[in-house]
């Protein structure tokens, strides 16, 4: 798909820029760690499993 190709081009451009610039690499690494901590890890915390939901 054409839209996928554009997305992959943008990702590859970012990865090439990160390889060349250590400051950009530090920012990208910190961002990836923050996203993992704040958005990905909570998806694996099944705190609401088993609780009854009203009208369910």
N, CA, C and O atoms as CSV, one atom per row, in Angstrom:
chain,resi,resn,atom,element,x,y,z
A,1,UNK,N,N,0.836,-1.183,0.000
A,1,UNK,CA,C,0.000,0.000,0.000
A,1,UNK,C,C,0.885,1.253,0.000
A,1,UNK,O,O,1.964,1.279,0.592
A,2,UNK,N,N,0.406,2.250,-0.661
A,2,UNK,CA,C,1.197,3.468,-0.753
A,2,UNK,C,C,1.321,4.163,0.599
A,2,UNK,O,O,2.374,4.719,0.910
A,3,UNK,N,N,0.283,4.140,1.393
A,3,UNK,CA,C,0.350,4.820,2.690
A,3,UNK,C,C,1.334,4.109,3.615
A,3,UNK,O,O,2.000,4.762,4.418
A,4,UNK,N,N,1.437,2.793,3.517
A,4,UNK,CA,C,2.397,2.060,4.334
A,4,UNK,C,C,3.817,2.384,3.915
A,4,UNK,O,O,4.694,2.532,4.766
A,5,UNK,N,N,4.055,2.496,2.634
A,5,UNK,CA,C,5.396,2.819,2.148
A,5,UNK,C,C,5.850,4.168,2.681
A,5,UNK,O,O,7.008,4.321,3.070
A,6,UNK,N,N,4.965,5.136,2.704
A,6,UNK,CA,C,5.316,6.457,3.230
A,6,UNK,C,C,5.646,6.383,4.713
A,6,UNK,O,O,6.581,7.035,5.177
A,7,UNK,N,N,4.889,5.600,5.448
A,7,UNK,CA,C,5.154,5.438,6.876
A,7,UNK,C,C,6.515,4.804,7.099
A,7,UNK,O,O,7.281,5.266,7.945
A,8,UNK,N,N,6.830,3.745,6.348
A,8,UNK,CA,C,8.122,3.085,6.489
A,8,UNK,C,C,9.265,4.014,6.087
A,8,UNK,O,O,10.337,3.958,6.690
A,9,UNK,N,N,9.064,4.848,5.105
A,9,UNK,CA,C,10.087,5.824,4.715
A,9,UNK,C,C,10.356,6.813,5.843
A,9,UNK,O,O,11.506,7.161,6.108
A,10,UNK,N,N,9.296,7.263,6.505
A,10,UNK,CA,C,9.465,8.185,7.627
A,10,UNK,C,C,10.198,7.512,8.779
A,10,UNK,O,O,11.074,8.120,9.394
A,11,UNK,N,N,9.852,6.278,9.075
A,11,UNK,CA,C,10.520,5.551,10.155
A,11,UNK,C,C,11.995,5.351,9.820
A,11,UNK,O,O,12.859,5.557,10.673
A,12,UNK,N,N,12.285,4.955,8.593
A,12,UNK,CA,C,13.681,4.763,8.184
A,12,UNK,C,C,14.457,6.074,8.226
A,12,UNK,O,O,15.625,6.084,8.614
A,13,UNK,N,N,13.833,7.167,7.837
A,13,UNK,CA,C,14.500,8.466,7.899
A,13,UNK,C,C,14.834,8.827,9.343
A,13,UNK,O,O,15.919,9.337,9.625
A,14,UNK,N,N,13.905,8.563,10.252
A,14,UNK,CA,C,14.160,8.825,11.669
A,14,UNK,C,C,15.307,7.964,12.178
A,14,UNK,O,O,16.190,8.459,12.877
A,15,UNK,N,N,15.302,6.674,11.832
A,15,UNK,CA,C,16.366,5.781,12.293
A,15,UNK,C,C,17.734,6.200,11.751
A,15,UNK,O,O,18.730,6.126,12.471
A,16,UNK,N,N,17.793,6.635,10.505
A,16,UNK,CA,C,19.061,7.109,9.938
A,16,UNK,C,C,19.528,8.386,10.629
A,16,UNK,O,O,20.721,8.559,10.878
A,17,UNK,N,N,18.595,9.275,10.937
A,17,UNK,CA,C,18.955,10.519,11.633
A,17,UNK,C,C,19.454,10.218,13.041
A,17,UNK,O,O,20.388,10.860,13.520
A,18,UNK,N,N,18.842,9.255,13.697
A,18,UNK,CA,C,19.249,8.879,15.053
A,18,UNK,C,C,20.656,8.287,15.043
A,18,UNK,O,O,21.431,8.509,15.974
A,19,UNK,N,N,20.986,7.538,14.000
A,19,UNK,CA,C,22.337,6.963,13.898
A,19,UNK,C,C,23.411,8.040,13.789
A,19,UNK,O,O,24.519,7.877,14.299
A,20,UNK,N,N,23.075,9.138,13.123
A,20,UNK,CA,C,24.053,10.182,12.858
A,20,UNK,C,C,24.198,11.190,13.991
A,20,UNK,O,O,25.272,11.769,14.154
A,21,UNK,N,N,23.145,11.417,14.780
A,21,UNK,CA,C,23.133,12.488,15.777
A,21,UNK,C,C,22.943,11.905,17.174
A,21,UNK,O,O,21.882,11.359,17.479
A,22,UNK,N,N,23.959,12.017,18.020
A,22,UNK,CA,C,23.889,11.431,19.355
A,22,UNK,C,C,22.863,12.140,20.242
A,22,UNK,O,O,22.247,11.508,21.100
A,23,UNK,N,N,22.677,13.436,20.044
A,23,UNK,CA,C,21.680,14.169,20.823
A,23,UNK,C,C,20.267,13.676,20.472
A,23,UNK,O,O,19.429,13.477,21.352
A,24,UNK,N,N,20.029,13.489,19.201
A,24,UNK,CA,C,18.741,12.974,18.746
A,24,UNK,C,C,18.534,11.538,19.237
A,24,UNK,O,O,17.415,11.144,19.563
A,25,UNK,N,N,19.619,10.764,19.285
A,25,UNK,CA,C,19.540,9.391,19.785
A,25,UNK,C,C,19.131,9.380,21.255
A,25,UNK,O,O,18.321,8.550,21.668
A,26,UNK,N,N,19.682,10.290,22.041
A,26,UNK,CA,C,19.332,10.369,23.459
A,26,UNK,C,C,17.857,10.736,23.638
A,26,UNK,O,O,17.175,10.191,24.505
A,27,UNK,N,N,17.378,11.652,22.822
A,27,UNK,CA,C,15.969,12.060,22.895
A,27,UNK,C,C,15.060,10.896,22.495
A,27,UNK,O,O,14.060,10.629,23.163
A,28,UNK,N,N,15.403,10.211,21.415
A,28,UNK,CA,C,14.591,9.091,20.951
A,28,UNK,C,C,14.580,7.955,21.976
A,28,UNK,O,O,13.546,7.325,22.194
A,29,UNK,N,N,15.726,7.696,22.600
A,29,UNK,CA,C,15.801,6.640,23.612
A,29,UNK,C,C,14.970,6.992,24.827
A,29,UNK,O,O,14.227,6.151,25.335
A,30,UNK,N,N,15.084,8.224,25.302
A,30,UNK,CA,C,14.293,8.658,26.458
A,30,UNK,C,C,12.795,8.610,26.152
A,30,UNK,O,O,11.994,8.224,27.004
A,31,UNK,N,N,12.429,8.995,24.955
A,31,UNK,CA,C,11.021,8.955,24.549
A,31,UNK,C,C,10.506,7.517,24.500
A,31,UNK,O,O,9.402,7.234,24.966
A,32,UNK,N,N,11.299,6.620,23.940
A,32,UNK,CA,C,10.895,5.216,23.857
A,32,UNK,C,C,10.731,4.610,25.248
A,32,UNK,O,O,9.788,3.856,25.488
A,33,UNK,N,N,11.632,4.932,26.155
A,33,UNK,CA,C,11.537,4.427,27.525
A,33,UNK,C,C,10.297,4.986,28.206
A,33,UNK,O,O,9.591,4.254,28.899
A,34,UNK,N,N,10.023,6.270,28.019
A,34,UNK,CA,C,8.839,6.892,28.609
A,34,UNK,C,C,7.545,6.311,28.074
A,34,UNK,O,O,6.604,6.077,28.833
A,35,UNK,N,N,7.494,6.080,26.786
A,35,UNK,CA,C,6.294,5.489,26.182
A,35,UNK,C,C,6.086,4.077,26.708
A,35,UNK,O,O,4.963,3.687,27.030
A,36,UNK,N,N,7.166,3.313,26.792
A,36,UNK,CA,C,7.049,1.954,27.313
A,36,UNK,C,C,6.537,1.958,28.748
A,36,UNK,O,O,5.659,1.175,29.108
A,37,UNK,N,N,7.090,2.839,29.555
A,37,UNK,CA,C,6.716,2.904,30.970
A,37,UNK,C,C,5.284,3.403,31.167
A,37,UNK,O,O,4.541,2.846,31.974
A,38,UNK,N,N,4.897,4.440,30.440
A,38,UNK,CA,C,3.616,5.101,30.686
A,38,UNK,C,C,2.443,4.580,29.862
A,38,UNK,O,O,1.289,4.756,30.254
A,39,UNK,N,N,2.720,3.943,28.731
A,39,UNK,CA,C,1.629,3.516,27.865
A,39,UNK,C,C,1.582,2.011,27.618
A,39,UNK,O,O,0.497,1.432,27.571
A,40,UNK,N,N,2.727,1.375,27.462
A,40,UNK,CA,C,2.751,-0.049,27.146
A,40,UNK,C,C,2.598,-0.909,28.395
A,40,UNK,O,O,1.760,-1.810,28.424
A,41,UNK,N,N,3.391,-0.647,29.419
A,41,UNK,CA,C,3.337,-1.461,30.637
A,41,UNK,C,C,1.959,-1.469,31.291
A,41,UNK,O,O,1.541,-2.525,31.765
A,42,UNK,N,N,1.230,-0.359,31.347
A,42,UNK,CA,C,-0.117,-0.411,31.931
A,42,UNK,C,C,-1.077,-1.352,31.193
A,42,UNK,O,O,-2.048,-1.826,31.783
A,43,UNK,N,N,-0.821,-1.621,29.935
A,43,UNK,CA,C,-1.679,-2.543,29.192
A,43,UNK,C,C,-1.589,-3.965,29.741
A,43,UNK,O,O,-2.503,-4.766,29.545
A,44,UNK,N,N,-0.496,-4.279,30.424
A,44,UNK,CA,C,-0.294,-5.611,30.969
A,44,UNK,C,C,-0.695,-5.719,32.433
A,44,UNK,O,O,-0.467,-6.755,33.059
A,45,UNK,N,N,-1.283,-4.676,32.984
A,45,UNK,CA,C,-1.765,-4.708,34.355
A,45,UNK,C,C,-3.273,-4.952,34.313
A,45,UNK,O,O,-4.060,-4.033,34.084
A,46,UNK,N,N,-3.650,-6.178,34.534
A,46,UNK,CA,C,-5.043,-6.570,34.421
A,46,UNK,C,C,-5.758,-6.341,35.754
A,46,UNK,O,O,-6.140,-7.297,36.428
A,47,UNK,N,N,-5.937,-5.087,36.126
A,47,UNK,CA,C,-6.519,-4.749,37.417
A,47,UNK,C,C,-8.039,-4.870,37.419
A,47,UNK,O,O,-8.634,-5.075,38.477
A,48,UNK,N,N,-8.661,-4.750,36.291
A,48,UNK,CA,C,-10.118,-4.753,36.238
A,48,UNK,C,C,-10.701,-6.107,35.850
A,48,UNK,O,O,-11.910,-6.222,35.648
A,49,UNK,N,N,-9.875,-7.115,35.746
A,49,UNK,CA,C,-10.353,-8.441,35.361
A,49,UNK,C,C,-11.166,-9.027,36.511
A,49,UNK,O,O,-10.681,-9.114,37.639
A,50,UNK,N,N,-12.382,-9.421,36.226
A,50,UNK,CA,C,-13.203,-10.071,37.218
A,50,UNK,C,C,-14.151,-9.145,37.972
A,50,UNK,O,O,-14.991,-9.627,38.732
A,51,UNK,N,N,-14.045,-7.866,37.790
A,51,UNK,CA,C,-14.945,-6.949,38.459
A,51,UNK,C,C,-16.241,-6.822,37.645
A,51,UNK,O,O,-16.190,-6.653,36.426
A,52,UNK,N,N,-17.370,-6.901,38.294
A,52,UNK,CA,C,-18.629,-6.760,37.559
A,52,UNK,C,C,-18.807,-5.332,37.040
A,52,UNK,O,O,-18.461,-4.364,37.718
A,53,UNK,N,N,-19.336,-5.222,35.862
A,53,UNK,CA,C,-19.600,-3.929,35.247
A,53,UNK,C,C,-21.104,-3.720,35.201
A,53,UNK,O,O,-21.855,-4.612,34.806
A,54,UNK,N,N,-21.526,-2.559,35.601
A,54,UNK,CA,C,-22.941,-2.250,35.621
A,54,UNK,C,C,-23.544,-2.390,34.226
A,54,UNK,O,O,-22.961,-1.927,33.246
A,55,UNK,N,N,-24.707,-3.026,34.135
A,55,UNK,CA,C,-25.446,-3.244,32.884
A,55,UNK,C,C,-24.707,-4.152,31.903
A,55,UNK,O,O,-24.946,-4.080,30.697
A,56,UNK,N,N,-23.824,-4.994,32.401
A,56,UNK,CA,C,-23.129,-5.922,31.499
A,56,UNK,C,C,-23.694,-7.317,31.662
A,56,UNK,O,O,-23.245,-8.247,30.992
